[in-house]
Every structure is written in structure tokens, then in C-alpha cells.
Amino acid sequence: MGLVRDLKQRDGTGIRLCGGGKPAARLLGEIDEPVIKRNPIVLGITLFDGPFAPSPFTLTATRSFDGGVAITTYVKH
């Protein structure tokens, strides 16, 4: 977590996490703006694979594509 907090303090365009539910669950407390890409294919991979911990976010944008992919963006309360 310390490395992620350090990176968040630096100048740049932000940090992107691509890797599945386990890393996302471990870093949930550090996520300020989740951008979630959903495909119309069920693979059985959970979004946040960890202990249940409700975290409030507000929807800020949605974009859908012809092939069924949808991208939603949220911000932390």
C-alpha cells in the first residue's frame, strides 16, 4: 500500500490497475476513480475478490459500444 500511496502523490496521469479481482480487492481503499470495462462475456472473474466491504462511489460517466462493451466511471464519495 505504501508504494501505491507514494505513486499517487507524484505528478502524472494516474495509476491504472489491470489484473482482476484479487489485486483490486487489496487496493480498494486506494481507488479514487474506478473505470470499469464490461464485456458481454461471462468468465467467472469477480470484480473485487476479497472480504465484503461496501465502498460508496458515484457514477460520473457511461459509454457503450456497438459490440456490447460498456465502460463506466465512478468517483469516491
C-alpha positions in Angstrom: 0.0 0.0 0.0 2.9 2.4 0.8 4.1 2.2 -2.8 0.7 3.0 -4.2 0.2 5.9 -1.8 3.7 7.2 -2.9 2.8 6.9 -6.6 -0.5 8.8 -6.1 1.4 11.8 -4.7 3.6 12.1 -7.8 2.8 14.1 -10.9 1.4 12.1 -13.7 -1.8 10.9 -15.3 -2.8 8.4 -12.7 -2.4 4.7 -11.9 -4.3 2.0 -13.8 -4.9 -1.4 -12.4 -5.4 -4.3 -14.8 -5.3 -7.6 -13.3 -8.5 -9.0 -11.8 -10.4 -9.1 -8.5 -7.7 -10.1 -6.1 -5.4 -7.0 -6.7 -8.4 -4.8 -6.9 -9.7 -6.0 -3.5 -6.3 -5.4 -1.9 -6.2 -1.9 -3.2 -9.8 -0.9 -2.8 -9.0 1.7 -0.2 -6.7 3.4 -2.5 -9.0 3.5 -5.5 -10.3 7.1 -6.1 -11.9 6.7 -9.6 -12.7 3.2 -10.8 -13.2 2.9 -14.6 -14.8 -0.4 -15.2 -14.8 -2.1 -18.6 -17.5 -4.7 -19.0 -17.6 -7.2 -21.9 -20.8 -9.2 -22.8 -18.9 -12.4 -22.0 -19.2 -14.2 -18.6 -15.8 -15.5 -17.5 -16.4 -16.0 -13.8 -13.8 -13.5 -12.6 -15.1 -11.3 -9.8 -14.6 -7.5 -9.8 -13.3 -7.3 -6.3 -12.3 -10.8 -4.9 -11.9 -10.2 -1.2 -13.8 -9.5 2.0 -17.1 -7.7 1.6 -16.5 -4.0 2.3 -19.1 -1.6 1.0 -17.4 1.4 -0.6 -19.6 4.3 -1.9 -18.9 5.7 -5.3 -20.9 8.0 -7.6 -21.4 7.3 -11.3 -19.9 10.0 -13.4 -19.8 8.6 -17.0 -21.1 5.7 -19.1 -20.1 4.8 -22.6 -21.4 1.9 -24.6 -20.1 0.4 -27.8 -21.7 -1.4 -30.7 -20.2 -4.8 -29.7 -21.8 -4.6 -26.3 -18.8 -3.4 -24.3 -19.6 -0.7 -21.7 -17.2 1.5 -19.8 -18.4 3.1 -16.6 -16.5 5.7 -14.5 -17.2 6.4 -10.8 -15.6 8.7 -8.2 -15.2 8.0 -4.5 -17.5 9.9 -2.1 
